[in-house]
Amino acid sequence: MKNRVLYAVWGMLMFAGATMQVVAATVVYDAAEPIVSFSVNSLDFGSLDVGGISDPLSVRLSNTGSAALDISHLYATSAIFSQTNNCNNYVPSGGNCTINVTFIPTAAQNHTENLTVISDAIGSPHTVSLTGRGGDGSTQTKSTGSAGNYVLHVNFENRVANTPYTESQIIQDFNANSNDGPYYGLKSGNIWIVSDPVGTGRGNVLRVHHPAGEFAKGGASFKARFAPDNENKSGSARFDDVYFAYDIYLSPNTKRMPYHKLPGLITGTLLEASHPGGETPVPEGIVSFTASMATFTSLAWPSRPDGTMLLYYYDALRVQANNFLDTTDPTRQTAAGSYAQPLGKWITIEQRVKLNTADSNNAYNSTRDLKDGLVEVWIDGVKMSSKVHLWRYTNTMKVDGFWFYDYYNHVPHLISPPRQDQHVYYDNFKVSTTPITH
């Protein structure tokens, strides 16, 4: 505690002819206190072969309080994770410092430790969870890199829990632009920042609301653009090959819907991706493509289990088409290997879209427009889908963002809407030019 002030009051009491001396003391605490805040609650280094040294991952320690922060100890709990920092044991009010952590696995196993900060702030000690997996030589080294390697990274720790997520916050966090299409679900209060419903220590998460008895009024959507780069200083970075990951959680009592659309990579907008020619697109209509995720129930596909997950896409050849995830062979689509999204468990979905080689104009040429594009999907670091695609007819088309999409398709002939309010939770949106979870 800072600035303790002791006030003493001396007095005399008379009782039954006797005199008593009384001293009353009160300790008053000044409101000026340091407050510790981290930019992330956890760092995941993925898989790295034993003996390797990872790129450092960074966490920013901020003092959001009204008094200076004095740090007595700052350390990782074992040599498997090493740290360097520029805090110098002191952070002024309103200031921050950076801690860089490196992963050095010594055994082929999962490693979990803490980065610990002991200080004079309320709630000390404060910790950041550190995780990594030591490989046996057969694993692919994960190149998650530091925060600087992410094209976009949003984990909502800069927001206040139990408050609506507003349009201005979406614009700030996701480089969004309302010209890309309407922000659905904001004005109706469908998107909130809340604490992790499972209490796993991940901090703030995004909650999307689906009201009881409704299909059309629930959910949310907006387009997240990549941060501007040297090529597009006023717009969005654009890529021929890009990775996108996010965490998602459904509560154990969730009533699954026949069609549940989820976020995925995109260029342009959803409306532009709807080919004017329908299933056989006309060349001049190919100005956008999408690769969203979705889940379905056995009411929609009787041969597959409830919660079956797939990639729902619009490419240069097809609209409203599907790549089912497969737990046995990512290159095929069989009911035997279907993957179903679990209830009551956080999972991480990662996509990769690699665009095909195309001609210089926007007209299909079977010789020069090659079907060498690719879309891949991983669940918790395990590859579940890998399919070739023809995404474009011209090389000027590139992936320029992702569409945040949480939507129950209106299918009253298949199922009634949920009788109770339902929520879908999201966290850790990441975009990178290198693999994120594997």
PyMOL commands that set and color helices and strands:
alter all, ss='L'
color gray80, all
select helices_A, chain A and resi 147-149+167-174+178-180+270-273+283-285+335-337
alter helices_A, ss='H'
color red, helices_A
select strands_A, chain A and resi 4-15+18-29+36-38+42-49+57-63+69-76+81-85+90-91+96-103+110-119+126-135+150-154+163-164+191-195+204-210+220-225+241-250+259-267+289-296+308-314+321-324+347-354+373-379+382-389+401-408+422-432
alter strands_A, ss='S'
color yellow, strands_A
deselect
rebuild
show_as cartoon
